[in-house]
Amino acid sequence: MKLAVRAVLPAAAALLLAGCGTGADAEQSAESPAADAVARAVERTEGATSLHYRVTGRFPARGRIADEGTVRTKPVEARLRTANLSGEERGETELRLVGGVLYGSATDDMVEEMGGRHWISYGPAAEFTTHGGLRMDVGAMRDQVGRNPAREAAFLAGAQDVRRVGAEKVAGADTAHYTGTAAVDELRASLKEVEDKAARAGRERSLDQYEKLGVDELTLDVWVDGGDRIKRLRTRGFGHQGPLDLTFTFLDHDRPVTVPAPRADDTADLRKPLKKNGS
């Protein structure tokens, strides 16, 4: 059996930040009150026990997208529903991370090949070998579904031109809007100053994704609400396959999250020989 496994790579992929805008009274420099405000909001939002967010915009190779994710941070359990609204890969898929195991929904043309099953289990490891001998690396998918997307707003705090551009309403909340631009190579160089190993590794994975897309500069926007939490993020750039323009809106946080694993009899495990249902 030959499986055409499609990786969904926005977040997350794995991406966020961005924006535009100017202001005559804007704070300048990476050590400004604007940078401090963004850094404070990143720390507070990264510390949330759970997040529910929505992603819209355009991602290279995927085209227009509309995704929605829910993640519990400790221990990590997450679900990410993705929708490609244009292009050859048009359609909806879902990823789930439950008990350390990554699951992905099967495309319609794969269901028959998998004995009528609608889910694929990629197992608990980022790299593994399928029963048929195919070596797979699903690390990017695992990171995409299980990440806290607020981590990438930290890139704006390090931008040299970070500034506040004004007050705006976002999803019914009063927010302060900050913007700036940053070169990807400069962001990578600055990671050596990040003491938290997990935070540094997460940001490195985000920068890896940008570099694979050929994006060398990011335009970043962050909207911070009255509770010093990130309400919205926007990332813009241009790569080998066209424009990147993603907006993440945070809908709620710190609420109970339960992600069910797909039924075992409706799941094909790539590490094991495939059997027909009922056998």
C-alpha positions as CSV (number, residue, x, y, z in Angstrom):
1,M,0.0,0.0,0.0
2,K,1.3,3.4,-0.8
3,L,0.2,6.3,1.4
4,A,0.4,9.9,0.4
5,V,0.8,11.6,3.7
6,R,0.2,15.3,3.6
7,A,1.9,17.4,6.2
8,V,0.0,20.5,7.3
9,L,2.5,23.3,7.8
10,P,1.2,26.8,8.4
11,A,1.7,27.4,12.4
12,A,2.4,26.2,12.5
13,A,3.2,25.1,11.8
14,A,4.2,27.0,12.6
15,L,4.2,30.9,12.2
16,L,2.9,34.2,13.6
17,L,4.1,37.8,14.1
18,A,4.0,40.8,11.8
19,G,2.3,43.8,10.6
20,C,2.5,47.3,9.4
21,G,1.8,50.8,10.6
22,T,3.6,54.0,11.8
23,G,3.0,56.5,14.5
24,A,4.5,59.9,15.1
25,D,4.7,59.4,18.8
26,A,5.9,55.8,18.5
27,E,8.6,54.4,20.8
28,Q,11.8,53.4,18.9
29,S,14.6,50.9,19.8
30,A,14.5,47.4,21.1
31,E,14.9,48.5,24.7
32,S,11.9,50.9,24.6
33,P,8.7,50.7,26.6
34,A,7.2,49.1,23.5
35,A,9.7,46.2,23.6
36,D,9.1,45.8,27.3
37,A,5.4,45.6,26.9
38,V,5.6,43.0,24.1
39,A,8.1,40.9,26.1
40,R,5.8,41.0,29.1
41,A,2.8,39.9,27.1
42,V,4.8,37.1,25.5
43,E,5.8,35.8,29.0
44,R,2.3,36.0,30.3
45,T,0.6,34.4,27.3
46,E,3.2,31.6,27.1
47,G,2.4,30.9,30.7
48,A,-1.2,30.1,30.0
49,T,-2.4,26.6,30.9
50,S,-4.4,26.4,27.6
51,L,-5.2,28.4,24.5
52,H,-7.9,28.5,21.9
53,Y,-6.9,30.4,18.7
54,R,-7.9,31.0,15.1
55,V,-5.6,31.5,12.1
56,T,-6.5,33.2,8.8
57,G,-4.5,34.5,5.9
58,R,-2.2,33.1,3.3
59,F,0.6,30.5,3.6
60,P,3.1,29.6,0.8
61,A,2.2,26.3,-0.9
62,R,-1.1,26.2,0.9
63,G,-2.7,29.4,-0.4
64,R,-5.6,30.9,1.6
65,I,-6.1,29.2,5.0
66,A,-8.6,29.1,7.9
67,D,-7.3,27.1,10.8
68,E,-8.4,26.7,14.4
69,G,-6.4,25.2,17.3
70,T,-6.7,24.3,21.0
71,V,-3.8,23.4,23.1
72,R,-3.2,22.4,26.7
73,T,0.3,23.2,27.7
74,K,1.1,20.9,30.6
75,P,0.9,18.1,29.8
76,V,0.6,18.9,26.1
77,E,-2.7,17.8,24.4
78,A,-3.8,19.6,21.3
79,R,-6.1,19.6,18.3
80,L,-5.6,21.6,15.1
81,R,-8.2,21.8,12.4
82,T,-6.9,23.1,9.1
83,A,-8.7,24.3,6.0
84,N,-7.0,25.1,2.7
85,L,-9.4,27.4,0.9
86,S,-7.5,27.5,-2.5
87,G,-4.9,25.6,-4.5
88,E,-4.4,22.0,-5.3
89,E,-4.6,20.9,-1.6
90,R,-8.0,22.5,-1.1
91,G,-9.9,20.8,1.8
92,E,-9.9,20.2,5.5
93,T,-7.7,18.0,7.8
94,E,-7.2,17.6,11.5
95,L,-4.2,16.8,13.7
96,R,-4.4,15.6,17.3
97,L,-1.7,15.1,19.9
98,V,-3.0,12.9,22.7
99,G,-0.9,11.1,25.3
100,G,2.2,11.9,23.3
101,V,0.9,10.2,20.2
102,L,0.3,12.2,17.0
103,Y,-2.8,11.4,14.9
104,G,-3.8,12.9,11.5
105,S,-7.1,12.6,9.6
106,A,-6.9,10.7,6.3
107,T,-7.8,12.3,3.0
108,D,-10.8,10.7,1.2
109,D,-8.6,8.9,-1.3
110,M,-6.6,7.2,1.5
111,V,-9.6,5.9,3.4
112,E,-10.2,3.0,1.1
113,E,-6.5,2.1,1.0
114,M,-6.6,1.9,4.8
115,G,-9.4,-0.5,5.1
116,G,-12.0,2.1,5.7
117,R,-10.2,3.8,8.5
118,H,-10.3,7.6,8.8
119,W,-7.3,8.3,11.0
120,I,-3.5,7.7,10.9
121,S,-1.4,7.2,14.0
122,Y,2.2,8.5,13.6
123,G,3.1,7.2,17.0
124,P,4.9,8.9,19.9
125,A,8.2,9.8,18.2
126,A,9.2,12.5,15.8
127,E,11.2,10.1,13.6
128,F,10.2,6.4,12.9
129,T,10.2,3.8,10.2
130,T,6.9,2.6,8.8
131,H,6.0,-1.1,8.6
132,G,6.9,-0.8,4.9
133,G,10.3,0.5,5.6
134,L,9.7,4.2,4.9
135,R,11.7,6.5,7.1
136,M,9.5,9.4,8.3
137,D,10.1,12.6,10.3
138,V,6.9,14.2,11.6
139,G,8.6,16.6,14.0
140,A,7.3,19.7,12.2
141,M,3.7,18.4,12.5
142,R,4.1,17.6,16.1
143,D,5.5,21.1,16.8
144,Q,2.7,22.7,14.7
145,V,-0.2,21.1,16.6
146,G,1.3,21.3,20.1
147,R,2.9,24.7,20.1
148,N,1.8,27.8,21.9
149,P,1.8,30.3,19.0
150,A,2.5,33.2,21.3
151,R,6.1,32.2,21.4
152,E,6.8,33.9,18.1
153,A,5.7,37.3,19.3
154,A,9.0,37.4,21.2
155,F,10.6,38.1,17.8
156,L,8.9,41.5,17.8
157,A,10.3,42.4,21.2
158,G,13.8,42.0,19.7
159,A,13.1,44.1,16.6
160,Q,15.2,47.3,16.4
161,D,12.3,49.4,15.3
162,V,9.6,48.1,17.6
163,R,7.0,50.8,18.4
164,R,3.5,51.4,19.6
165,V,1.1,52.6,16.9
166,G,-2.0,53.2,18.9
167,A,-5.1,51.7,20.7
168,E,-7.5,49.4,18.8
169,K,-10.4,47.1,19.4
170,V,-9.7,43.4,18.6
171,A,-12.4,40.8,19.0
172,G,-14.3,43.1,21.4
173,A,-11.2,43.8,23.6
174,D,-9.3,47.0,24.1
175,T,-5.7,46.5,22.9
176,A,-2.5,48.3,22.3
177,H,-1.0,47.7,18.9
178,Y,2.8,47.3,18.4
179,T,4.7,46.8,15.2
180,G,8.2,46.3,13.8
181,T,10.4,44.4,11.3
182,A,13.2,41.9,11.9
183,A,15.7,40.0,9.8
184,V,15.5,36.2,10.3
185,D,19.3,35.8,10.5
186,E,19.4,38.5,13.2
187,L,16.7,36.8,15.1
188,R,18.6,33.5,15.0
189,A,21.7,35.2,16.3
190,S,19.8,36.7,19.2
191,L,18.6,33.3,20.4
192,K,21.9,32.7,22.2
193,E,20.6,35.2,24.8
194,V,17.4,33.1,25.5
195,E,18.1,31.2,28.8
196,D,15.0,29.0,28.7
197,K,16.0,25.9,26.7
198,A,12.4,25.0,25.7
199,A,11.6,28.6,24.6
200,R,14.9,28.8,22.6
201,A,14.2,25.4,20.9
202,G,10.7,26.5,20.0
203,R,11.8,29.7,18.4
204,E,14.6,27.9,16.5
205,R,11.9,25.6,15.0
206,S,9.9,28.6,13.9
207,L,13.0,30.2,12.3
208,D,13.8,26.9,10.6
209,Q,10.4,27.0,9.0
210,Y,10.8,30.6,7.8
211,E,14.2,29.8,6.3
212,K,12.8,26.8,4.4
213,L,10.2,29.1,2.9
214,G,12.9,31.5,1.8
215,V,11.6,34.3,4.1
216,D,14.5,36.5,5.2
217,E,12.6,39.4,6.8
218,L,9.4,39.5,8.9
219,T,7.0,42.3,9.4
220,L,5.4,41.8,12.8
221,D,2.3,43.1,14.6
222,V,1.2,42.3,18.1
223,W,-2.0,43.5,19.9
224,V,-1.8,43.3,23.7
225,D,-5.0,43.4,25.8
226,G,-5.6,45.0,29.2
227,G,-4.5,41.9,31.0
228,D,-1.1,42.0,29.4
229,R,-1.9,39.0,27.2
230,I,-1.5,38.8,23.4
231,K,-4.9,39.1,21.7
232,R,-3.7,39.0,18.1
233,L,-0.5,38.3,16.2
234,R,0.3,39.0,12.5
235,T,3.2,37.8,10.4
236,R,4.1,38.9,7.0
237,G,7.0,38.1,4.7
238,F,7.8,36.9,1.2
239,G,9.5,33.6,0.3
240,H,10.4,31.3,-2.6
241,Q,6.7,30.2,-3.1
242,G,5.1,33.6,-2.6
243,P,3.7,35.8,0.2
244,L,3.3,34.8,3.8
245,D,0.5,36.6,5.7
246,L,-0.9,35.0,8.8
247,T,-3.1,36.5,11.6
248,F,-3.6,34.6,14.9
249,T,-6.5,35.7,17.1
250,F,-6.6,34.3,20.6
251,L,-10.2,33.5,21.6
252,D,-9.7,32.3,25.2
253,H,-7.1,30.8,27.6
254,D,-6.8,28.9,30.8
255,R,-9.9,26.8,30.3
256,P,-10.1,23.0,30.7
257,V,-9.1,21.2,27.5
258,T,-9.8,17.5,26.7
259,V,-8.7,16.1,23.3
260,P,-10.1,12.6,22.6
261,A,-7.9,10.1,20.7
262,P,-9.5,8.6,17.6
263,R,-11.1,5.1,18.0
264,A,-8.6,2.4,17.7
265,D,-10.7,0.5,15.1
266,D,-10.8,3.6,13.0
267,T,-7.1,4.2,13.1
268,A,-4.2,2.9,10.9
269,D,-0.9,2.8,12.7
270,L,1.9,3.4,10.2
271,R,4.4,1.4,12.3
272,K,2.3,-1.8,12.1
273,P,1.0,-4.0,9.2
274,L,-2.4,-2.9,8.0
275,K,-5.2,-5.2,8.6
276,K,-8.8,-5.1,7.3
277,N,-11.3,-3.9,9.9
278,G,-12.9,-6.8,11.8
279,S,-9.9,-9.1,11.2
